[in-house]
């Protein structure tokens, strides 16, 4: 049985090696997850500040984050009036990011 061994120089798409493409793809996805995580945190903080709830920023943050947070709001009811769905959403995003990192590491 013959084993196929590819040198990094042989693995190319256009002018960029495949390993660099995979790395940059992971970095791009990681940044998107990081930015979305901060949007969820900011959206949760804005709900604590009554003057900012009616702002344009709150409107857009709610519009961008509510579809994802809404999944967890349907599964987990508020406990003692506190909504833990943004926290669960952040945990799920971080676990997905870590799983994605493990997948991309295996691709190298």
N, C-alpha and C positions, 0 to 999 in steps of 0.2 A: 504494500500500500504506500503510495507516494504522498508526501505532505506538501501542500502548496505554501510557500513562504514568499511573502511580498515585502520588498524593501519599501520604506516610506517614499523614496524617490519614484518608485514605480506606480504608486497609488496617486494618481493625479486626475483632477477634473479641471480642464482648462489649464490655468497656470497655478492654481492653489492646490496644495496637497489635501487629500481627503481628511487627514487628521486635523489640519488647521481649520477646515470647513466645519467639522464636527465641533471643535472647540469653540469657534465663534458662534455657531448655532446655539450651543449650550449657554454661552455668555449672554447672548441676546434674550433667550428665554428666561434666564435667571434675572436679568435686569427687569424684564416685564413683570415677573412674579414679585420682585422686590418693590417696584413702583406700585403695583396693584395692592400689595400688602400695606404700604404706607397710605394709600388712598382709603383702605378699610379702616385703618387706625384713625385717620383724620376725620372720616365720616362718623366714627363712634364718638370721638371727642366733641365734634360739633353738636351732637345730640344733647350733650350736657350743658351747652351754652345757649340759653334761650334767645339771645339777640342774633345769633348766627344761623339759627334754624331756617329763617326765611331768606337767607342770602342766596345769591346766584351760585356761589361756590358750593353751598350745601345742596342746592338743587342738582347740580351736575355730579357731585360726588355720590349723592343718593341714586341718581339715575344710572351711574356706571357700576356701583357696587351692589345695589339692591338685588339684581337678578341672582348673583352668587350667594349673597347673605340670605336671601329669601328661601333658598333650599333648606338651610339650617334652621330658619325661623319656623318653618312648617314642621320640622322634626323635633325641635327642642323648644318647648314653651318657656316663657319667661319665669324665672324662679324668684319669688319674693319681689316681683316687679323689675328685676334686672334681666336684661336680654343678653345671654351669653353667646348668641349666634355669631357676632363678629369675632369673638375669641376662637370659637370652633372653626370658623372659616379660615382664620389665620393659621391655625394648626394644620388644617388640611392642605393649605397652600404650601406650608413649609415641608410637610411630609412628601407632597408631590414633587417639590423641588429637590429634596434629598433623593427620592427614588429616581428622578430624572438624571441626577448626577451619577448615581450608581450605574444606570443604563449607559450613559455616555462614557464612563470610565471603562466599561466592558467593551465598548466599540473601539477604543484605542488599542 
